[in-house]
Amino acid sequence: MNSMTETQEVRDPELPGRLLAAERDALVPLLRARPDADFALPSAGCPGWTVRDVLAHCSAALTRVVENRFGAGVFSPESNERDIAERAGWTNARIVDELERGMTEAAAVIAGTDGSLDMIALGEWVHAGDVREVLGAPGAYAGAGLPDALTLLARITRQKEHVPLHADLDDLDEPLRFGAVAAGGPPARYIGDAATLVRLYAGRPLNGASYELAGAREEELNIFG
């Protein structure tokens, strides 16, 4: 991770697939071991959705990637709700099966693009954190995929010319840069752990986490809003 500040501009086509595989290997066994009642729990990260809804959205999105089914309004709130509704009659196990296949098969498709689908892998990883948090499992917005997630987040925020941010992370020896190159003044500054920074960028509840943010408002960092 120390070299990320020099390499974050260069796309690694295999990175999204690694991120999906790391989360698949952690999340799918967890889901298969949980009772059906857990799938009906509300998601704090996605208000109005249950754990099952989050998983159905994730599996549907990845299936669209694998099958190259994109159209007008795809991934809009209305499209996402339709995808969830289409799976209303499925068992929880079937949704998990589709999610596992998607997390496996979408990797090659995403790798073969110009990077335009990379953010889907990041979104899936964040949603997996949403589910982990509801279920009280460790590794929400962290875990084995965190280094790749941070690399991808840095590149996406740079491409989007997002708020310039210098992050001193408790988890890493070297600071990381996110967003556009600062012009006309210093970048915003974040001090804290990496999982909380991910929560800020994803617009997720902070749950009283301790951190310092100067030069930007929390809502300015949200890349999914």
C-alpha positions in Angstrom: 0.0 0.0 0.0 2.9 2.4 0.5 3.4 2.8 -3.2 -0.3 3.6 -3.9 0.3 7.3 -4.0 2.5 6.8 -7.0 0.4 4.1 -8.8 -3.2 5.0 -8.1 -3.6 6.7 -11.5 -2.8 3.5 -13.3 -5.6 1.0 -13.7 -5.1 -2.6 -12.7 -7.8 -4.4 -14.7 -7.6 -7.4 -12.2 -8.2 -5.3 -9.1 -12.0 -5.2 -9.2 -12.1 -8.9 -9.6 -9.8 -9.4 -6.6 -12.0 -7.1 -4.6 -15.1 -9.1 -5.5 -13.4 -12.4 -4.8 -12.1 -11.4 -1.4 -15.6 -10.3 -0.4 -17.3 -13.3 -1.9 -15.0 -15.6 0.1 -15.9 -13.8 3.4 -19.6 -13.0 2.8 -21.1 -16.0 1.1 -20.2 -18.5 3.9 -21.5 -16.1 6.4 -24.8 -15.8 4.6 -25.2 -19.5 4.2 -24.8 -20.0 7.9 -27.5 -17.4 8.9 -31.2 -18.2 9.5 -33.8 -16.8 7.1 -34.9 -14.3 9.8 -31.6 -12.4 9.5 -32.4 -11.7 5.8 -35.4 -9.6 6.9 -33.4 -7.3 9.2 -33.3 -3.6 8.1 -30.2 -2.2 6.6 -28.9 1.0 8.3 -26.7 1.7 5.2 -29.6 1.5 2.8 -32.7 2.9 4.6 -35.9 1.2 3.5 -34.1 -2.0 2.4 -33.7 -5.2 4.3 -30.6 -7.4 4.1 -32.3 -9.5 1.5 -33.1 -6.4 -0.6 -29.4 -5.3 -0.5 -28.3 -8.8 -1.6 -30.9 -9.0 -4.3 -29.8 -5.6 -5.6 -26.1 -6.8 -5.6 -26.8 -10.1 -7.3 -29.0 -8.4 -9.9 -26.4 -5.8 -10.7 -23.6 -8.4 -11.2 -25.9 -10.5 -13.3 -26.5 -7.5 -15.5 -22.7 -7.1 -15.9 -22.2 -10.8 -16.7 -25.1 -10.8 -19.2 -24.3 -7.3 -20.7 -27.8 -6.2 -19.9 -27.6 -2.4 -19.7 -30.2 0.0 -20.9 -31.7 3.4 -20.2 -32.0 4.0 -16.5 -30.1 1.0 -15.4 -28.9 1.2 -11.8 -31.3 4.1 -11.2 -33.4 3.8 -8.0 -36.4 2.7 -10.1 -34.4 0.0 -11.9 -32.9 -1.2 -8.6 -36.4 -1.6 -7.1 -37.6 -3.5 -10.2 -34.6 -5.9 -9.9 -35.5 -6.5 -6.2 -39.2 -7.1 -7.0 -38.3 -9.6 -9.7 -36.6 -11.7 -7.0 -39.5 -11.5 -4.5 -40.4 -15.1 -5.1 -36.9 -16.4 -4.8 -35.6 -18.2 -1.7 -32.8 -16.5 0.2 -30.5 -19.4 -0.8 -31.2 -18.7 -4.5 -30.3 -15.0 -4.1 -27.0 -16.0 -2.4 -26.3 -18.5 -5.2 -26.8 -15.7 -7.8 -24.6 -13.4 -5.8 -21.8 -15.9 -5.6 -21.9 -16.5 -9.3 -22.0 -12.8 -10.0 -19.0 -12.1 -7.8 -17.1 -14.8 -9.6 -18.1 -14.3 -13.2 -18.3 -10.5 -13.3 -14.5 -10.2 -12.7 -13.5 -11.1 -16.2 -16.1 -8.8 -17.8 -15.1 -5.8 -15.7 -11.4 -6.5 -16.4 -12.1 -6.4 -20.1 -13.6 -2.9 -20.0 -11.9 0.5 -20.0 -12.7 0.9 -16.3 -16.2 2.2 -16.7 -17.6 -0.7 -14.6 -15.0 -0.6 -11.9 -17.2 1.4 -9.6 -19.7 -1.5 -9.6 -17.1 -3.7 -7.8 -16.5 -0.9 -5.2 -20.3 -0.6 -4.7 -20.7 -4.3 -4.2 -17.9 -4.3 -1.6 -19.6 -1.4 0.2 -22.9 -3.2 0.2 -21.2 -6.3 1.6 -20.1 -4.0 4.4 -23.7 -2.9 4.9 -24.7 -6.5 5.3 -21.8 -7.4 7.6 -22.7 -4.5 9.9 -26.3 -5.6 10.2 -25.3 -9.1 11.0 -22.7 -8.0 13.6 -19.9 -9.7 11.6 -16.4 -8.3 11.6 -14.8 -6.6 8.6 -17.6 -4.1 7.7 -16.0 -1.7 5.2 -12.6 -3.3 6.0 -11.3 -6.8 5.8 -9.1 -8.5 3.3 -10.4 -6.3 0.4 -9.6 -3.0 2.0 -6.3 -2.3 0.3 -7.8 -2.9 -3.1 -10.9 -0.9 -2.2 -8.8 2.1 -1.1 -6.8 1.9 -4.4 -10.0 1.8 -6.4 -11.5 4.6 -4.4 -8.5 6.8 -4.9 -8.6 6.3 -8.6 -12.3 6.8 -9.0 -12.3 10.0 -6.9 -9.4 11.3 -9.0 -11.3 10.6 -12.2 -14.4 12.2 -10.9 -12.4 15.3 -9.9 -13.8 14.9 -6.4 -12.9 17.0 -3.4 -9.1 16.9 -2.9 -8.3 15.0 0.3 -5.1 14.1 2.1 -5.8 11.1 4.4 -3.6 10.1 7.3 -4.9 6.6 8.1 -4.4 4.8 11.3 -4.1 1.6 9.4 -1.3 2.6 7.0 2.2 4.0 7.3 1.9 6.4 4.4 -0.7 9.0 3.7 -3.0 8.6 0.7 -4.4 11.1 -1.7 -8.0 11.1 -2.9 -9.9 13.3 -5.3 -8.6 15.9 -7.8 -5.3 17.6 -7.5 -5.7 20.5 -5.1 -5.5 23.9 -6.9 -5.4 27.3 -5.2 -5.0 25.9 -1.7 -4.3 22.8 0.4 -6.4 19.7 0.1 -8.9 18.7 2.8 -7.4 16.6 5.6 -8.7 13.4 7.2 -7.2 11.7 10.2 -8.7 8.4 11.4 -9.1 4.8 10.4 -9.7 3.6 6.9 -13.1 2.0 7.5 -14.5 5.3 8.7 -13.1 7.1 5.7 -14.9 4.5 3.5 -18.1 5.2 5.4 -17.7 8.9 4.7 -17.2 8.3 1.0 -20.1 5.9 0.8 -22.5 8.0 2.9 -22.9 5.3 5.5 -23.7 5.8 9.3 -20.6 6.7 11.3 -21.8 5.1 14.5 -19.9 7.6 16.7 -16.5 6.9 15.1 -13.7 9.2 16.1 -11.9 11.0 13.3 -10.8 14.5 12.2 -11.9 16.1 8.9 -10.9 19.6 8.0 -11.4 21.6 4.8 -14.5 19.7 3.7 -17.9 18.7 4.9 -18.8 15.1 5.4 -21.6 15.2 2.8 -19.1 16.6 0.2 -17.2 13.3 0.3 -20.1 11.0 -0.6 -19.5 9.5 -4.1 -22.8 7.6 -4.2 -25.1 10.5 -3.3 
